[in-house]
Amino acid sequence: MAAATTLQPIEDEVLVPLQPDEETEDGRVRNKEAIAKIRDIWIYSKVRARQEEFTQYRKALVFTGTWNVNAKGKEVEPLDEWLCADWTSQGLPDLVAVGFQEIVDLNAVNVAVDNKTQQRSQFWTERLNFTLNQHANQDPQRRYVLVAQKSMVGLLICVFVRFPHYPKVQYVQTSQVGVGVMGMMGNKGGVSVRLQFYDSSLCFVCSHLAAHRENVTGRNADFANVFSKTTFDVGEAAIREVIRSGSLSHFASQSTTVGLADHDHTFWLGDLNYRIDESMPTEHILKLSETCQSSRSVPPELRQLDQLNMERAAGRVFTGFQEGVLHFAPTYKYQPGTDMYEQRPEKKLRAPAWCDRILWMSQQAEHVQQLTYQRSERPNCSDHKPVYSSLQLTVKDVIQEKREAIYAELNALLSRYENPQTLPVIELDQVALELGPVRYQERKTLSIRITNIGSVVAIFRFVPKTDEVGICKRWLSVKPAFGMLVPGDPPLTVTFTITIDSYTAQLLNSGREVLDDIVILRLEDGRDYYITVKASFARSCFGMAADELVMYSEPIRSIPIDPLERAKKIDPTNTSTALCIPKELWRCIDAIYQKGLAEPHLFVEAGIPEETADIRECLDTGTAFGRYSIHSYADTLVSLLSSLSSPVVPTKLFPTVEIDSQTIQSSARRLIEDLPPIHYNIFVYVISFFRHVLAFRDRNLLTAAKVARVCVNSLAPGRDLDNTASSLQKRTGMQLIVLHLLETSSI
């Protein structure tokens, strides 16, 4: 018999039919649209499980290159040394994708009007075409054809394919996302080209992210915006084709629009602007960069402090992407026309960095093999060196006849078990789930098993309760949310997972939520089943209000959530015993003091998850700390401050005017004076602590700018700010104020 399908790729999807349910005279409920969709999904999942039977694979060589040309044009030398560097060792590439940044000056006029981009795009596209085809000599096997190009202000991406493969290129689309001035202008952002090559979908992104060494957060935000906002309307024909090959995610979305993550292979290249961390002095970076430029060997300490490597390791950016090891010298900033890093006295001294990068993401990691990842020494007219990478892809080539035979086989199987006169019958092994106490940031899971005990196909889905949108409360997830069982299938397991995040903890701590829900499972053409899910919240200081935390000298776990029970134990009107700051905050900071403030990369290196969970439990129960890493204590401190139901610095106190050297002192003083009493105490205490941390900067390798980011993210997260220019100004102003307070002689 056919195996049960768990529908993994779309298990987070909730099936919401557009047509209303129908109720029969005997009380049964069905939805023809839902039945048809779930039946199709079952078939598509089976097709995908058998894709090896109708798919043959071929190798394809892809060349990718990126270069910030610094608005240079006709004076550029030949591009052969960069674009054709791998042709002798790797052979002719089948696809060539090249991205440029700053093809025009990023001045106010060009950004606002974008009047020179088309002309410069044509120039660079022609240069690429000439370089790739100059040795073709009428040989079609060596000729390259432009598939698509897309430009936006200073950005340009061009994709070429070798002529023999040109008939196998379909569904070509382009996209652009601006994230620069005012959060949308094209001086920063991304341009993209996607296509189907044989039967694999490929996407190439060229981006230019936020500049300046200290602006890591801005670069991360730019990446997230480009990644989430890049979409392509590929049309119904393209979607139908990938669905026929078993792409459940495209079927579930019921849309002709795809994003970056929907492709088999995605390549991201450009001037990403990540620098060497500020903890290493500029002069030392220069010395090491010059050494590795001459020796062609990169010191590990330099690579380890690369901001992109650090941010990726922390899971804050480029999640799911891969990158080759940086075996080449930093590619920025050079004195144009030379091979020397910029050190002229009249120019601002900038630390060299690997600004120019190439990364990739693949649905099947084994289908991408990077062959080379290097920089090119020529052309050298820009302040950036070009970078290139050759990758060998495994691409799919579908055998249509075999695929259609599998469809016919699966449809015939279902036809044997479809009888409108017979009712479906299922059995649930349990309908009441008790998950016990759940702690903050904990995930607890229980499951039920659904068995088809009838003689026809059983189709089920979880449905919302009357007047509700979701099938369950926010803190609960159900996977899969729908499914189908053929008679004889093994039982299908449905998991129910409770997760207590910061928002849920705030609701639970305030008594506005309880961990109790009823989930409705609807058997199409059958009855509804009601499944109860219950748990208790192990009360935590995380997600509480600072004003309430200072009221309790006892561990928070012992303080009842119910206000009547709490009143029996503690008089809320008696403020004489209130603390100046939460005791949990003091314990975290005291533990960091005891461990030593000279620890390298303090507040940068992540803690150990198991240890941070134990530290949270110690704070909530009042028990003594064990032997934990100082980085785990630092992680917990930041998490505690970030989780407060009301931020220490509310958004309404953020500066509303631009901060400069003339206004920063008065703005800082006004901010402190306007803080509520307990928030004032916490703010001054934390800033004072971090000033002491900075006294050890020569050993912990912190900088005031880095500490300011930590403080703003935890004390003043600005949760209700958006990505508008006004919000950006407020965030920037807040960071400048905190930076000033960290560096000034007194608060």
N, C-alpha and C positions, 0 to 999 in steps of 0.2 A: 504493500500500500504506500501511498505518497506520505512523505514525512510532514509533520506539522511545521508550519512556517511562523517564525517569530516576528517577521517584518522589521528586522533591525534598522534598515536605513530610514524608515519613517515612523519609528515607534513613538516619537515625540509629537507626531501629528494627531490632531483630533479631527475626525471626519465630521464635517458639518454640512449636510446636504442642503441644496438650495430649495428643494421641494419639500413640502410638509409631509409628516408621517400619515399613513392611512390606517384606519381602524376598521376591522372586519366586524360582521354581525356577532361573531362568537367571541369578540373581545381581543383578538390577536392584533398586533401592531406590526406594520412593515413600512419600509420606505424603498421604493423601487430603485431610486437613484443610488441610495447607500448600498443596496444589494449588488447593483451592477458594478459600482466602484470597487467594493471589497472583493468581489469575484475577479475583477480584472487585476487587482493588486496581487491576489493569490497566484494568478497565472504568470504575471510579470516576475514575481519573486522566484517562481519555479524556473522560468526561462533564464533568469540571471544565474541561478544555481547551476544551470547546465550550459553556460555560455562557452565553456571549453569545447563543447560538441559542435558549435557552429562558428567558432572564431579561430582564425589563423593569425599568427603574429609575425610582424616584420620589424626589422631594425631601421631606425631613421637617425641620421646625424643632424643635430641642431647646433648652429652657431649663434651665440648671443653676445652682444657688445653694448657697452654704455660709455658715454663720454660727455662731460660738461665742457662745451667748447668756448665758454667765456665770451660769447658774442663774436668770435672770430669768423672770418669768411674766406674771401678769395686768397688770403695769404697762407691758407692751410696747405701743408705738404701732402704728398700722396698718402692714401689711406691703406696701402697694401700691407705694410708691416703690422698694422693692427687687425684688419679684417681678414687677411689671408695667412695669418701666422700659423694656423694649424693645418693648412691644406696639404702640406707635404707629408706630415706625420699621420693625420687622421683621415685624409681623403677629402673629397668635395662634400660640403654639407648639403643636406637635402632641404633644409630650411635655414634662413638667415633672418634674425630679428635684431635690429639695432636701434638703440634709443639715444637721443641727444637731449641735453639740458642747456639752457641759456643760449639758444640759437639767436636770440635778440637780447639787447640790454634790458634788464628788468627794472627800467625806470618807470616813473608814474605814467608817462604818456603811453608807452608800449603796453603796460599792464591794463590800462583803462580802455585804450582804443584798439590794441592788438592789430595795428595796421601794417606791420612789417613781417608778420609771421608767415603768411602765405608765400611771399617772395623767398624768404630764407628756407622755408621747408622745401620748396622746389629746388633750390640750389643744392641742399644736402641730399635730397632724394636722387638727383641726377649724379652727384658725386658717388653715391653708393652704387647706383646702377652701372656707372662706368667702371668702378673698381671691380665689381663682381663679374662683369662680362668682358673685360678687356682681353682675356685670353681664350674666349670661347671659340674664335676662328670659325664661325659658322657651324660649330658642332653643337647640336641641340642638347646633347647630354651634359654639356658644360654651361648652358645658358640659364640665366636666372630671370624670373618674371616677378614683377612687383604685384603682390597680392593685395596689400592695403597700406595706407599710411594715415596717421592721425596726428594733428598738431594742436597746440593750445599755448599761446603766448610763446614762452621760451622752450616748450617741450615738443618733441617730435619722436614718433616711433614709426619704423618702416619694417615690413615683413616681406621677404622674398622667398620664392620656392624654386627649386631646380625644375626646369621645363618638363622632364619626363613625369614628374609627380603632379603637374598642374591640374590635370583632369580629376585628380583625387582630392582637390580642395573644394569645400562647399561651405555654405552658411557663414560667409565672412561678415563680421560686424565690427564696428568701432565704437568707442565710448570715451568720454572725458569727464573728469571731476576736478573742479577748482576748490582749493582749500586755503588760498592765500589771504590777501587783504580782505577783511570783513568776512572771513570764513568761506569765501566762494570764488575770489578772483584767481586767475590762472597763473599768477607768478609762482605759485606752489600748487602741487596737486599731481594728477596722473592722467595719462592717455593710454588707451588700450586697444589691442586688436585681438579678436578671437576668431577661430575657424575650426572646421572639421577637416582633419587630415586622415584620409582613408576613413576609418570609423572611430577614431579617437578625437576628442575635443581638446584643443590647445588654446591657451590664452597668454598673451604677452603684455605686461604692464611696464610702462616707463614712468618713473615718478621723480619729483624733486620735492624733498621734505624740508621742514623748518630748519633754519640755520642757527648758528651760535652754539658754542660749546656747552653752555649751561642749560640749553633748552631741550633736554631729553624728553620732557613731558609733551612739548609741542610736536616733536617728531613722532612720538607714539600716537598722539591724537590725529596727526595728519595721515599716518598709515591707516588707522582705524576708519577714518572717514573715506579715504580712497577705496579701501577694501569693501566697506559696506555699501557705498553709493555707486560703485561701478556695476552697471547692469547692461545687458544686451537683449533687445527684442529680436530673437532669432527666427520667429515665425512658426506657424503650426507644423509645417512640413518637417523642420528640424526636430521639433519636440516629439512628433510622432515617431520619427526614426529612432531616437534614443530610447523612447519608451518601449518600442518593439524589441529593443535589445536588452530590456530589463531595468531601465533606470527608474526606480520607484520614487526618488525624490522629485523628479520632473513631473511624474504622474500626480503625486500628492498635491503639488502646488497648483495644478490646473491652470498654469500660466505659460505664456510663450516667452517670458522673460527669465534669463539666467544670470547668475552672479559669478564672481570669481571662483568661489568654492565648488561650483557645479561642473567644473571642467576636469577632464582626466589629468591634465598637466597644466600648471600655471607657472609662468616664469616672471619674476619681478626684478627689474633692473633699473638703475638710475643713480642719481646723486642723492643718497639717503641722508647725508649730512651728519651721520653719527661720528663722534670724535673720540679721542682718547680721554678717559676719565680725568676730571680736574685734580684728582689726588696725585697725579704725576706732574711735576713742574714742566712748563713749556720747554725750557732749556734742555732738560733731560730727555724729553721726547724727541727733540731735534737731534740730539747726539745719537740716540738709539736708531732713529730713522735713517740718518746718514750712514750709520754702520751697516744696517741691513740692506740699504741700497747698494752699497759697495760689495758686501759679502754675499748678498742674495740669501740671507738667513735671518729670519724674524725672531727676535728674543721673545721667549714665552711671556715675560712680564708685560711686554707691550701689547701682545695679542689678548692677554687676559683682561686688560683694562680697556679694551675696545667697548664702547658703550652699547653697540648693537649686540655683541656677544653677551654682555651683562644683562641687557634688557630681555633678550630672548631666553636666557637661562632662568630669569625670574618669571617668565611666562607673561610678560607685559606687552609683547609685540611680536609679529610674524609667527604666531602660533601655528604649528603644522608645516612650516617652511623648513627647507634644508639649505645649508650653504657649505661650500668647500672650505678647507682650512686656508687661512691667509698666509701664504708662503711668499708673498711679494711685499715690497716696501709700501708705506702709506702713499696714497695717490694725490694728496693735497697737503699744503698749498705750495706750488712751485712759482718761481720767477718765470713768467712767460718767455718762451723761446730758449729756455735753458733746462738743464737737468739738476738745478740747484733749488733747494727749498728756499722760499722767500724769506730773506733776512736783511733786506736793504733798510738802512736806518730811517729813511723817510716813509717806509711802509709799516703798517701795524703788524707786530710780530704775532703770528698765529701758530699754534701747535700743529704739526703734521697729523694727518688722520686718514683712515680708510673711508672716505666719504662715498666712494664709487663702488657699488656692490651688485652682485647677481645672486639671487636666491630662487628656489623652485619649490613647488608643492605638487605632490602626485597622489592620486587615489591609491595607487599601488607602488610603494616605495621601490620595490625591486625592478620596476619598469623604467627607472632613470639611473644612468651611470654617468657621473661627471668624469670626463677625460682630461680636461685642462681647466685651470682657473688662474689667470695671470693678468698682469698689466702690460701695456705696450709702451715702449720708450718713445715711439714716434707715432703720430705727430706730437710735437711738444710746444705748439704755439699758445696753448691754454695754461691756466694755473692748475689744471687737473690733468692727470695721466689717464689715457683710455684703459678700459678693463674689458676682458673677453673671457668667455667660457664655452667650451665645446662639450656637448652632452649627447650620449647615445640613448635614444628612447626606444621602448618597445611599444609599437602602436598596433591597434586592432584592425583586422580586415575581416568583416562579417561575410560568411557564406549564406546568402539569402535563402536558398532552397532548404538547407538543413535547419535554419531557424524556423521557417514556416512549418516544417514537418513536426517540430517539437510543439508548436502552437496547436496544430491539429490533434496531436496525441493528448495534450492536456485538456482540450475542450471535449474530446471524446470521453476521457475519464470522468469529467464532471457530469456529462450527460447521463451517465449510468446511475448517478446518485441524485438526480433531480426529479421530484414527483410532487406536483402542486397539491395532490390530495393527501399527502403525508406530512404531519407536523414534525418540525425539528425538535429534538430533545437533548438537553445537555445536563451535566451534573457538575456542581461546584463542590470541592472538598471542604470548603468553609466559607461562611459569609460574615463572620465577625472577627476582626483583626485587632488585637491588643498589642501595641508596640512598647508598652512600659514607659519609663522615664527617658526623655530625649534631652541631650545637652546642647548648648549653643555650638553652632558649626558642626553638629553631628548629623550623620545620615543613618537612618535606621530603615531597614527593608524587611517586609514580609511578603509572602506570595500566596496566591490561590492557584489551583489547577482546574482547568475547564476540560471536561471530557465529553465528546460526542457519543452518546449512548443510543442514538436513534439510527435510522436507516437512510436518512437523507443528509445533504450538506447542511451544516449549522453555521450561520453567519451572525456574529455579534458585534456590538459597538457600545462604548460607554457614552451616555447622553447627559446633557445638563439637566439639572432640576428646573422646575417651572420658574420662569422669570430670571434665570441665571444664564450666564454665557459659557463659563468654563464647566468642565465635567467634575471638577473637584476644587477644593480650596488651594490658595497659592502655595502653601507649605507642603502640599501633597502632589506627587506625580504618579501616573498610572501608565505602565508600559507592558505590552502594546495597548493602544486605546481602541483597537478593533482587530478583528481577525476572522478566519474561516477554518472550519475543521471538516474534513471528509471522514465518513464512517471508517473506522479502523485506524485513524490517526492516533498516535500517542497523545496524552493530555497536553494541552498548551498551558504554559505557565505565564501568569500575569503578576507583575511585581508592583507593590505599593510602597513608595519611598517617602519618608518624612525628612525634610531638611529644614533646620532652624538657621536662617540667615539673620543678618542684622535687623532688617525691617520686621521680620516675623517676631524676633526677640523683643523688639520695642512694643509690638502689639500685645504679646503675651505678658510682658512685665507690667504693662499698664492695665491689664484685665480686659482689653478690648477684643481679645481672641482666645479661643480654647482649641486644643488639639482634638477635635471631634468632628467627623464628617460622615455623610452617607453618599455613596457612589452608586449610580444606577447603571446596571448592565442590561442592555436591551437585546434580546434574541429576536432577530428578524423572523416574522411570521410565528412568533412564540410569545413568551411572557417576559416581564421585567423581573430582574433580581436586584435586591437591595443589599449592598455590602457596607457594613459599618466599619469605620477605621477610627481607633481611639489611641491616645497616648497622653502622657503627663509631661509637663515641662519642668525640667530640673532648673529652677530659677537661677539666673546668672546676672552678674554685674554688667555684662556686655549687653548693650541695647537698652540700658536704663538712662534716666535723666540724672545729670550731675547733682542737681538740687535735691533729688531723693537719695542718692547714694550717700551723701554726707550726713544724712539723718541716722544712719545705722552704724553702730560700733560692732554689732554682731555680724557674722558671715551672712551674706545675702541669701544663701541657700536656706537659712533658717527663718527668713522673713516671709510670712505668708503673702501670696498674691491677693487673696480675697481681702478687701478693705476692712470688713468686720472682724475677721480673724486677726488681721494685722493690728487693729485698734486695741484688741485685748492684750497684745504683747507690747506695743509701743504707742505712746501718745504722740500723734503727729503734730499736735500744737505745742509740744514742749521742744523748743529750739535751743535750750540751754546746753544740751549734750551734743549738738550738731558739730561735726568736724569742719575744719577749714577747707580741706580738700578730701576727696574720696580716699579711704585707706588703701584701696586696691591700687590706686595710682602711686601712692607713696611706696607700697611694697615693691612694685615693678621697678621704680627708679632706684630705690635703695638696693635692690638686687643687682642692678647694672653697676652702681657705684662699687658694690662689694666685689664684683667680678673683675672690675678694672676698665677704665675708660680708654685705655691705650690699645685696645684690640683692633687690629687692622680691619678696615671695611665695616666698622660698626654702623648699623642702620642702613647698610647697603647689601651685605650678604644675608640671604634668607635664613630664617630659623628652621629647626627640624619640626615638621608638622606634629609628630607624636609628642614632642616636648612642649610645644605651644599648647596643645590640648591639655596636657598634664598641668601646666602652669595656670591655665584658665580654671581648672578644677580646684587647684590650691587656693586661688583667689576667691572662688565662690564658696568654698567650704571652710576657709580659714586655716587649713592645714599647712604645715611647714613645707617649704620648697625642697625639692630634691637637688641632685647635681645636674644642672642643665646648662646648656651652652648660653653664653652671653647674647648670642644672636637670636636665640629663642626668646629670651626676655625682651630684647629690643623689638622683635616682631610683635610680641604680646602687648607691649606698651602702645605701639602705634595702632594696633587693632582695637584696644580698649578705648582710646581717644576717638578713633574714627567711628566707633559703633554708638557713641552717645546719642540718645534720641534727639537731643537738641545740641547742635555743634557748639563748641566753646566760643567760637566767633560766628554769630549768625550772619547770613548773607546781607541783611539790611545794614550791617555796620561796615561792609566793604567800601573802600573809597569810590566815590562817584565821579571824581575829577582826576585828570592825569597827574601822577606823582612825579615830582622832580626834586632837585636838590634844595629848592627854596621852600617846598611845602612838606617835605617828608617828616621833618621833626614835629611840626604841628599836627600832621595827620596821624602819626604814631601816638602822640599824646592824647588826641581826641578819641582814637580807637580804644585805648586802655581805659580812659575815663568813662566811656559809654558802656563798658562791659558790665553785666549784672554781677553782684558781689561774688558768688561762688565761681562764676566763669572768670572773673578777674583774678581770683586766687589761683585757679588752675593755670591760666594763661601765663601769669608772672612766674609761677613755680616751674612750669615746663620750659619757658624761654630761659630762665636762669639755669636750669639743668643743662640745656643744650649749649649755653655759653660756656659752661664748665667743660662740656664734652669737647668743644672747639679748642680749649686750652691744650689738648693732647693731639692736635691735628697733625703734628709731625710724625706721630706714631699710628694713630687710627686712620690717617690718610683722608680725613673728611675735609670739606671746604665749607665756608659759610653759605655759599649758594646751594650746595647739596643739602645741608641741614635745613635751610629755609624751605626747600621743597618738601622735606619730610614734615616740617612743622605745619605748613599750609595744608598739606594733604590730610593731616590728622586733626588739627585744631580748627581749620577753616576750609572744609571740603567744598563749600559752595554747591551743595547738592541741587539746588533749584536754578542754577545758571545754565544757559544754553551756549551755543557756539557763535553767537552774534558778536559784532565788534565791541558793543557795550560790555558784554559779559567778559570778553577777553581783556578789556581794559581794567575791569574790576579785579580779575584774577592776578593780572600783572601788578597792579597797585598793591594788592594784599601781599604778594611775594616781596615786593620792594620794602614794604613796611617791616615785615618780619626780618628780612635781611638787615635792615637798619638796626633793629632792636638787638639782633645777635652780635652786631659789630660795635655798637655804641658803648660808651663807658658806663652808662647808667640807663635804667628804664624810667 
